[in-house]
Every structure is written in structure tokens, then in C-alpha cells.
């Protein structure tokens, strides 16, 4: 590379910046846009149908779901999606956005009523077992570690079908993992607030194991990124270690936020459940405590309250 003279230094810098911007430009891939668009259309169509029938989905849930889809689009189509083919750092960021943040936002956007058309299909109804905490957590953990095995991680490099499968599984198992805590599907009676806190901590430490492996391995695990690392002027070890640091930081802050949310939701659900039980007692209606808990957890507390207020039978 020839050095710039003082006279041409400004134009040389402008050219360099232009080349850099062009290099990290995002990519628009219709095949990846379609499922995101379809999910958004189906969600809001169902939300409108529920609204017309008097079972409106709370606005904050709709915003969460929309933010989840936007997060996926940002991870795939922004410069992060391009640089993910060149640096482990960016690839890790892409995975965290899709598998952690987007999946959490999508789950927060769901209610039992929204999922009812799917659950009415026998196959999907039976798949609810996958959201059981003792099933969802191991599946999520296995998927996380399997995809970071060097041979598989590198197979996804620059290979559209494998890379798409990788993204799908991170999103799918991420949703299952969060569904155990925040989802509207029935949960085991023993999975109380204390277990939810322990569950979130277990998720955090499982991710921390992988983060520490990347940070301290001292061995280049993904040599396929060498051309990109040379372009960006970063060593393979530094790239890999920094990816581990990013994973640790993101996991810590996300876990703290989720734990705060868990405590808030537990308090809210407890108050709402007690209000329903008190209302049923006042109306002389027999209401099982477990039924009230299920209704509250599924986001149907207001609907059950309407039924209790309407008549004296449940």
C-alpha cells in the first residue's frame, strides 16, 4: 500500500473510509426476510382477531414481539451479519442477538390465546413437552455447545443452508429455554419462583462455561476466520478471546435483567392470583388455587375475572 502525500492525505482517508463502509454494508436476502415477515403478519392478524373478540393482546406484548423480529432482522441484515463471516466477535454477537435477546422478546410477546390455533393441532399440542424446564434447558445447552464445536462452527462459515440451520436452532431452542420461565404454556406445579431463579442462574453459568473456554483456551479453535482477522488487523486469539468476553458481559447483564423481571412477575402474579381467589370467595364461587395460578401465568387473569363477575359459576 502506497503512503499518501500531505496533499492527497484527505482524499486518501476519504477513500479508505468509503471502502470500509462498502465492505461492512448489510445484505438483503429475500429468503431470510420471508419468514420474519410471515411471522409478523400471522402474529398481528391473530392479535387483531383476539381484539375483535374482546381478548386484546396487551400492547407491551405486541411491542416485545415486534422488537424480537426487529432484532433478528438487525442481526442478519445489518453490517453485523456481513462481518460475522470474518470475525468470531461478530459471529458471537449475531448468535447472542438471535439466540438470547430476540428469543426472549418473542416469548414475552406470546399469550395462550395467541398460540391456541397452533395448539389445536395435535402434533404441536404434544410438542408442549419441549417447553418443560427439565427438557428445554438440556436441549438449549446441548445446542449451544454442539454448534461451537470447531468442525460444525466452521461448516456454518459461508455455507448458507448450514448457517441458516444454525440460526434457526439458536432461535428455536432459545425460545424453548425462555418459554419455561416466561411463556404462557402450563408449567409444573413444583416450578415455583425459587426454581425459576435457579433456572436462570443455571442458564447464565452454562453460557459462562463456553465464554471461559473461548477466553482462556489459548488455542485457535476457528482458523477459518484467518482471512477476515488479517483484514481487520486482529490476531486469532484476540478475536476468539474477545468473543468470549462479549458472551460473558452480555450473559451477566441479561441474567440480571431477567432475574429482576422474574421477581417482578412473581410478585404481580401472586397479587393477581390472590385478587381472583378473594373475588371468587366474595361471589360464593369455588375456585381452585391451581386454576387461578394457571390463568394468571397464561395471561388470562382478566378473562377469569370477567367470568367470575358475570355469574356465580366457573
N, C-alpha and C positions, 0 to 999 in steps of 0.2 A: 504494500500500500504506500503510495507516494505521500509525503508530507505536504500540507497546504502552506502556501506562502501567506504572509500577512495580508496581502491584497485580496487573496481568494479565500482567506480563512472563514469568513462569514458564510460565503456560498457553500463552502465545503461542509460546514457544520449543518447548514440547512439541508443539504443533500443527504447527509448521514441520518438526520432526524427523519426525513421523508422516507428513506429506505427502511428505517426501523419501524415506523408506523405501518408501512406497507407490509412488512414482514409479520407483524403481530395482528394484522387485520382479522376480524372474525370471519367465520364461514357460514353460509346459509345452505343448509342441507334439507331439501323438502321432505325426504324420507324420515328425518328426525323431527321435523316440525309437525307432521301429520298427527302422531299420537298425542302430542301435547295439546294441539288444537282440538282434537276429538274429545280428549278428557275434559277440557274446559267447556265445550258445547254440551256434552252429556250432563256434566255437573250442574250447570246453571239451568238447563232445561228441567232437570229433576227438582232443583230448588224452586223454580217458578211454579211447577205443578204442586209442590207442597204448600207454597204460599197461597195459591188459589183455594186449596182445601183447608186453609186455616192452620197449617202446621209449618209456618215460615221458619227457614233455617236462619239462626242468628247471623247478623251482618258480620260480626267478627270472625265467625267460622268461614263464611264465604271469602272474606279478605285473606284469611290464612291459606285457604286452598289456592286462591289466585296467586298469592305470594310464593307458594310452593312450586306452581307451574312456572312462574317467572324466574325462580331460582334455577330450575332445571334449564330453561332457555338460556339464561346468563352463563351457566357453566359450559353449555355446549357450543353456543354461537358467539360468545364474546372472545376477545383475544386469548382468554384462559384456555379455551378449547383448542386453539392452534398451538400455543406454547406447551400444552400438555403432551404433545408429540415430541418435544425437545428436552424438557426438564422434568425430573422426578418431582420437583417442588410444585410445578403447575399441575402435574397429573394428580398429585396428592390433594391439591386444592380443589380440583374438579371432583374427585371422589367424595371429599368431605361435604361439598356443596350439595351433591346429589344424594349420597347415602345417609347423611346426618341431618342437614338443615332442611332440604326440600322434603324428605320423607316425613320429618316431624311436622312441618307445616301442613302437608297433605292430610295427615292423620288428624290434626287439630281441626281441620275443615270438615270432618265427617260426622254424621249422626246415623243412628239406626234407621231412621226414615229414609235417608238418602241411599242407604245400602239395600233397602228392602227389595227392590226389583232384582238385584243380584242374588240376594239370599233366598229368594223364592225359587231359584234354580237349584235343584237338588245337589248337583256337583259342588257349586260354590258354597252352599249351606254347610256341606260336610267339611269343606276346607277351613271352616272357622277354627278347627282344632289347631291350625298352624299359628293362630294368634295367642294360644295358651302360653303363658310365660315360660313354662318348662320346655316348650317346643320352640318358640320364637327366638329365645336368647341363644340356644346352641346353634340353630340354623344361621343366625346372623353372624355369630363368632366364627363358625366354620367358613362361611362365605368370605368373611373379611380376610382370614389368614390364607385361604386357598388362593385367592386372586393375587396375593402378594408373594406367592412362590415365584421365584425368578422366571422359570420357564413359561408360566401362564401370564405373568405380568408383561413379559416381553412379547408373547404371542398377540396380546391386545395392541401392541405398538404398531400403528399404521395399518392395522387389519380391520376394516370396517365391521364385518359381521361379528368377530370376536370382541371388538371394542364395544359394540352395541350390546352384546350379551352381558359384558362386564357391567356396563352402566345399568342395564335392566335389573340384574341381580342385586346390585348395590341398592337400588331404589326399592325393589320388592321386599328384600329381607330387612331393609331399614324400616319400611312401613310396618312390617310384621313386628319388629322389635319395639317400636313406639306404640303400636296398637295395644300391646299388653298393658301399657300404663295409661294411655290417653284415649284409646279407641272406644267406640260405642258397643263393641261386641261383649257378650257376657264373660265375666272373669270368675275364676274360682273363688269360693267363699273365703278361703284362707288368705287370698292375695289382698291383704289389708294395707293400710298406709305404711306400716313398718316394712313390709315386704317390698312395696313399691320403691321406697327409699333404697333398700338394699339392692334391688334390681338395677336401679340407675347407677349406683356405685359400682356394681359388678360390670356393667357396660363400660363405665369410664376406665376401670382398671384393665379390662380386656383390651381396649384400644391403646392404653398406655404401654402394654407389653410390646405391641407391634411398634409403637413410636420409639421405645427404647432400643429395640433391635435395629431400627434404621439409624438412630442417633449414634450408637456405640459399637456397631458391628466391626468397623474398621476395614471392611471388605466391600468391594464394589459388587453389589448384587444385581444391578441392571446395566451392563455395559452397552446395551443397545442405544442408550442415550448419549453416548460419547460425542457424536457429531453436533448435537444440539448444545451440549455442555461446552464444547470448543467454541461454538458460535457466540455463546453468551459469556464466555470467559470465566467459567466456574469449574472447579475440579469435581470429579465424580463423587468423591467422598463428601465434599462440602454440599453438593446438591442433595445427596441422599440424606445426610445428617440434618440439613435444614428442613427437609420434608418431614422428618421425624419430629423436629421441634414444632413445626406448624401443627402437626397432628396432636401433639401434647397440649399446646396452647388452646387450640380450638376445642379439644375434648374437655379441658378443665372449665373453660367459660360456659360451654354448652351444658355440662353437667350441673354447674352451679345454678344456671338459669332454670334448667328442668327441675331441679330439686326445689327451688323456690316456688315454681309452678305447682309441683306436687303438693306441697304444704298448703298452698292457697286453695287448690281444688279439693283437697281432703276436708279443709275447714268449711268450704262452701257446700260441698255435698252433705256433710254432716248436718249443717244447719237446715238445708233444704229437705233432707230426709225427716228430720225431727218436726219441721213445719207440716209436712204431709201426714205424719203419724198423729200429730195434735189435731189437725183438721178432721181426719177420719174419726178420731175419738169424739170430737165435738158433734159430728154428724151421726154418730152411732153406727158407723160403718167399720166392719172388720177389715183391717189392712195389715197384711203380713210385713214384718220389718224387712225381710229379704226382698220382697216385691218392691217396696219403696226404694230400697238401695239400688236395685237393678234399674228402676225407672230413672232415678237421678243420674246414675252412671251413664245411661244411654242418652241422656239429654231430654228425657220425656217427663221430667218433673212437672212442668207447667201443664202438660196434657193430662196427667193423672190428677192434678189439682182441679182442672176443669171438670173432669168426670166425678170427682168427689163432691164438687159444688153443685153439679147438675142434678144428682139424685142420691139416694141413700144406698145404692148398690154398687159393687165394684165388679 
